[in-house]
Amino acid sequence: MSLRQYLLYSVMLIITLVSGITIWSSHQESQHEVQELFDAQLARSARLMLSLALTEVNEGNLKTLQDMILHNRLRMEAQKSDDSEELADGHAYERKLVFQVWDSHGNMVLRSANAPLYPMTTTDSGYSDQNFDNNLWRVFSLWNFDHSYQVMAAERGDVRDELIDSIIQRLLLPFMIALPVLAWLVWMAVGWGLIPLRRVADEVKNRNINYLDKLDTGGVPEEVRPLVDELNRLFSTLNASVEKERRFTSDAAHELRTPLAALKTHAQLAAAAEDSLQVKQSIEQILVGVDRASHVVDQLLALARVEYTGQGTRIAFKSVDLHQLSIDVVSDLVGLAAEQGVELSVQESEALKVRGDVTGLAMLIRNLVDNAIRYSPPGSEVKVAFCLSDRHPILHVIDNGPGIPDPIEREKMFERFRRGEGLQQTGCGIGLSIVRSIADSHGAEVRLLPVEPQGLDVEVVFPVAESS
């Protein structure tokens, strides 16, 4: 079911239920009021008839009055149609109104033409409901002041029912006529109100990976605005993700082009070499190129993983011993340090707990130590140290390499594929970018500090340490 249909059915159902309850309540109230009105009219008619009968009795004209009543009864043909109301000489409802006048001896002295010849009620005085002439009648009986004459006035019950039905019909008829019109108006109003939502849906439908601009919020209803805002936020995230992917693909192609070209060159030299020494040298260069290409690929994969994690993947952090993790990572890099002639050490420290992702933190430490080894001259030392400042655990990776004296240049080193000027060491220039991304995801801060007389101290300040 569409939202438009749901709103139409809901509104019409509510209107029908409320109107039905209102009409039912009006029916009950009308029924009560009609009964009161007709009872009062019946009592008034009985009193008038009793007064008239007593006057005629006193004047001795009772028989003349009876003859006049019988002579002036409604035309008999009116009885052929109970549905007709207006007649030439009266009203059809008169046939449904009867009266009798009895004396104290049980003699009927006066009656209407359609009244029975027996008493219409056994009730001495007041109202009662009686069945005679195959109909239910409302009867009111009344004695005069000395109980010499009693009048009985009766009215058929269907007179009251017809009036109540007529009132309800006149209430229902406008409602039944208005209901389809109201449904059409609600349908049109809901459709008009949903135009902004359909416009948003059409805009979203027409979007593709190359068109992720924000949706126009002009004219959007207040109820739909949160949805549009969230869609715009999603489009911004997707746009940033697509842009990062494009940049990453471009950078990866650029970085891999150089080692692959070098591999091809050395392979061609090896193929063209005539003596074993040249072949051996070319193969050695090929192995160096393979190592460099492998390093670039590893770093690119690491960067891709870090960026993917930062774009929505939720990793549950847990308690990590920073000191023990550093020992585990450094032990894997001992071989590389030995090849470079660099001494590698980890400062003794008590367990230093932080909350984070073990894999991410290991990648952070590995990149820092790997960079320090690659940029340190043979015979120098790379040291991993720890300290606690205002309950903030701090990791230090210190080397004796050329360092980065210029503060502005130090900040630029966090950019992708940024290498220090004048450096001859191989690398792809994304290690520090990976480090900063991982640190940001852990709420940590990375600082590059100079070391005297030369060198670099990479300081990672973590959030407040966990309580033991």
N, C-alpha and C positions, 0 to 999 in steps of 0.2 A: 504494500500500500504506500502510495506517495504521501509526502508530508501534506500536500494540498488536500488530498482525499481525507487523510486522518483529521485535519483541522475542520473540514466541512462536516464530516460525520460526527465529530465530537461536539461542535457548536450546535448543530441541528438536534442532536440527541439531548443536549442540555436544555435547549429552547423548548423542545417538545415535552420533556419531563416537567420543566417549570410551568409551562403553559397548561399541561394536563392537571398538575396539582392545583393550579389557580382555578381552572374551570371546575374541577371537582369540588373545590372549596366553595366556589360561587354557586354550584348546584345545591350543595347542602344548605348554604345560607339562603338561597332563593326559596328552597323548599320550606324552610322554617318560616320565612317572611310571608310566603303565599298562604300557608296554613293559618297564620295569625290574621292576615288580611281577610281571607274568606270566612274565617270563624267570626270575626267582628262584623262582617257584612251580613252573615247569616243571622246573628243575634239581633242586629238592627232590623232586618226584614221581619223577623218573628215579632218583635215589639210593635212595629208598624201595623202588621197584620192583626195582632191582638187588639191594638187600640181601635183599628177600623172595625173589627168584628164587634167589639163592645159598643161602639157608637151606633152601629146598625141594629144591634139587639135592643138598645134603649129606645130607638126610634121605630122599631118594629119592621125594619126593612131588610132583615137578614135573608129572606127568600129571594127578594129582588136582587140583592148583592150576589147571591149564588148563581142566579140565572145570568147575570151580567158576566160573571167570571167564565162560565161555561160557554156563553155566546162569543166572547172575545178571545177564545183560545186560538193558538196558532193554526194556520191552515194545515190540514192533514197531509198535503203533499210535501210539506217541509220534513215530515218524518221519513220520507223516502231517502233522504241524504243526510247522514249524520255529519258530513264534512262541511256542509254549507253553514255559513254564519249569518250573513246579512240577508234578511227576508223583507218582503214588502210590508208586513205588518208587525215586525218585531225582530227578535234575535233567536237564533237556534238554541242558545244556551238556556232559554226560558223553559224548554222541554226538560231540562235537567235540574230545574228548581221546582219543588213541590211544597205544599203546606196543607195542614189540617187544623181545624178548630174543634175541640171537644168540650162538652159541658161536664159538670161534676158527676153526672149520672152515667157517663160513658156513651153519650150520644154524639155522633159527629154532626156538627151544625154547619160546617163550612169546609170546603176543600177546593184545591186546584183541579183542573181537568184531568191531569195525569197522575193525581195522587191515588194511592190505593184506598180501599174501603175499610181497611183495618188499621189500627194504630201503628204508626211507623216506628215507635220506640216504646219500650217499657220503662225507660228512665223518667222519673218524676220531673226532674228539672236539670237542665244542663246539657252538655254535649255527649254524644255517643255515636259509635259507628255501627250501622245496621245493614243487613243484606235483605233486599227485596227487589222484586222486578228484575231478577238476574243481574243486579249491580250492587256495588258497595256504595252506601250513602252516608254522608255526614249529617247527623240530625241534631237539632237544638230544640229543646222543649222548655216551655215557660208558662207558669200560672199567673192569672191576674191577682190583684191584692187580696181578694176574699176567696180565692180558690174556687170560683164558680165556673171559670173557663180556662182551658189549656190550649196553647197553640204549639204546633209541631211544624218546624220548617226544616226541610231537608235539601241537600245538594249532592248530586252525583260526584263520586270521587274522581272520575276521569276529567272533570272540568279543571280541577286543580292540577292533575297530571299534565293535561294539555298545555296549561299556562307555563308550568315549569319546563316542559319539553320545548315550548316555543322560545322561552328565555335562553335555554342552553343552545338551541339551534342558532339563535341569533348571535350567541357568543362564539359558537364553533364555526359558523359560516365564514366570517371575516378571517378567522385564524387559518382555516383550511385553504382559503383563497390566497392569503398572504404567505403561507408556508413555502410554496414553490418559488414565489418571488424572493422571499427571504433567503432561500437556499441559493438562488442564482446570485443574489447580491453578495452573500458570504463567499461563494466560489470566486467571484470576480475580485472581491476585496483581498482574499487570501492570495489569489494569483498575483495581484498587483504588489502585495507585500513581499512575495517571494521573488520578485524580479531581481533585486540586488543579489540574492543567493544564487539564482540561475546565472546571473552575469559572472559572479565569482567562479561558479562551476565551469562555465564556458572558458573563462580565462585559464583556469587550471588545466582544463582538457587540452587547450592549445599549447601548453608549455612543453618544451623538450629540453634536452640536456644543454643545448646551446642558447636557450632563452629562459633564464632564471631570474628575471627582474622582479621586483616586488609588485604585489597586486595593489591596484588603486583602492584606497579606503574611502574615497569620496562617495557619499550617499549610502554607505553600508550601515544597516541598522545596528543599534547598540548590542543586541543579542548575538549578532553575527561577527562583530568586530573582534572578539577574542579569537575566533576561528581564523579570521583573515590575518591577524597578528601572528598567530602560530604558524600559519602557512608561509608568511613572509620570513619568519625566523628560520623555517625549514629551508626555504629557497636560498636564504643567505648562507646557511650552513652548506647546502649542496653546491652552491656557486663557489664557495671557498674551497670545498673538497675537490671539485672539478679543476679549479685553478691550481691547487696544489699538485693534483695528479698530472696535469699538463706540464707544470714546471718540473716536477720530479722526473717525468719521462724524458723531457728535454735535457735536464741535467745529467740523468743517467746515461743517455745516449752520448752526450758530450764527454763524460768522464770515461766511458768504456772505449770510445773511439781511439784514444791515444794508446792505451796498453794493447789493444787488439792490433792496431797498425804496427806497433813495435814487434809484436809476436810474428806478424806476417813478414816483416822485414828480416828478422833474424832467421825465420824458417827458410826464406829465400836464400839468405847467405849460406845457411847450412847446406842447402841443396846444391848451391853452386861451388861450395868449397872443394878444393882438390886435395888438401892434406887433412889429417886427423886433428891437428891442433886447431885449425880454423873451425872445424865441425864441432869440436868440444867447446870452444869459446861461444859459438852461436847457440849451442844447446844450453850452456850456462845462462846466457842472456834470455833465452826462451823461458827457462825456469824462473828467472827473476821477474820476467813479464807476467808469467802465470801467477806467481805469488802476488804481484801488484794487482792484477785483475781480480784475483780471489778476494783480496782485501777490499777492493772497491765494491765488489758485489756484496760482500758481507756487510759493509757499512751502509750500502744502499738498502739492503734488506732490513737492517736494524732501524734505519731512518723511517722506512715504510711502516714497520711495526709500531714504532713510537707514535707516528702521526695517526695511524689507524686507531690506536688505543686512545689517543687524545680526542678523537672525533665521535665518541659515543660508546665505545666498548668499556663496560664497567668491570674493573678487576678488584676483587675484595682484598684490601690491604690486611696485612697481619704483622705481628711483631717480628722484627728482623734484627739479629745481632750484627751491627755494622762492622765490628772488629773481625769477627770470625768470617764474615762474607768476604772481607778484603783479603784475608789470608788465603781463602779458597781461590779467589780470582788471581791473585799474584802468583800462586803456585803454578797456574797454567801459563804464565808469561815468563817464567824463569828461563826457558829455552831461548825466547826472543831476546831477552836481556843479555844472555850469554853470547849470542851471535853478535850483538852490538857492542860487547865489551862493557856493559853497564852493570853496576852493582845494584841489586834490587832488595829492599828491606821493608818490613812492616813494623811499626813501633809497637812495643808491648803496651797493652792497655786492658783494663777491665771490660767486661761485656758492656757494649754501648747500644742500647735498644732504640730503634726507630720503627715507625709504622710505615709499611710500604710494600711494593711488589718486589719479590726476591729477584725475579728475572730482570726487571727494569733496573733495579739498583746494581745488580751485577754488571749489566751493560754499561751503566754510568761509570763504575769503577774501572772496568776493562778499558774503556775508551780513554779515560784520563791517564791510566798507567801506560797504555800502548803509545799514546802521543808523547808522554814524557820520555819513554825509552827511545822512540824514533828520533826525537829532536835533541837527545843528549849525546855529547861526544864520547868516544871510548874513554874508559877510565873514570867516568863521572858516576854519580850516585843518584838513584831515584828512590825517594823515601815516601812511604805512606804513613801519615801520622794522624792522631786524633786529639781532640780536646773538648771540654764542656764549658760553655760560656753562658751564664744566666739560664742554665738548664737547656740550652740549645746545643745538640751534638754537632760537632764540626769535623768534617773530613778534609785533610790536607794531602795533596799529591805534589811533592816538591822535586824539581829537577835542577840540574846545573847547565841546562842548554843555553841558547842565545837569549832566551827571554823575549819580552815585548815591552821595550821601554816606553813607548808612546801610549798614554792612557786612551786616546781616541782609537788607536789601532787595536788596543786590547779589546775594546767593546765590539769592534767590527769582526773580531775573530769568531764570534758566535754566529755569523752569517754562513749560509751554506756555501760550500766549495770555496771558502776563503782561506788562503794560505798566507803565512807570514812572508813579508817581502825579503828577498835575498836568501831564502832557505833552499838548500839543495836536497833535503830529505824528501823521500817519496811519501805520498799521501793523497787523499782525495779531498780533504778540507771540510769534512762534515762531522768529524768526531765531536767537536765542541757544540755543534748545533744539536746533535743527539743528546749530549749531556744536559744542555739547557732544557730541552723538551722534557726529558725524564725528571729533572729537578722541578720544573714548573708543575708537573702532574703530582708531585709529592709535596708541594708547598715549600720547596727549598729554594735557596738563592745561591747562585754561582758567581764567584768573584775571581778575577785574575790579578794576582799581586806580584810585584817585582821582588826578586831576591838579590841581595848584595853578595859578592860583586856582580854576579850574573846568574840568571836562572829565572824560573817562574814557579810561583806557588798558586795552585788552583785550589780555592777554598770553597767547600760546599757546606752551607749553613742550613741545617734541618730544623723543622719546628720543634717545640718544646719536647724534651725527652719524656718517655713513659716512666711512671713511678715503678720502682722495683717491687 
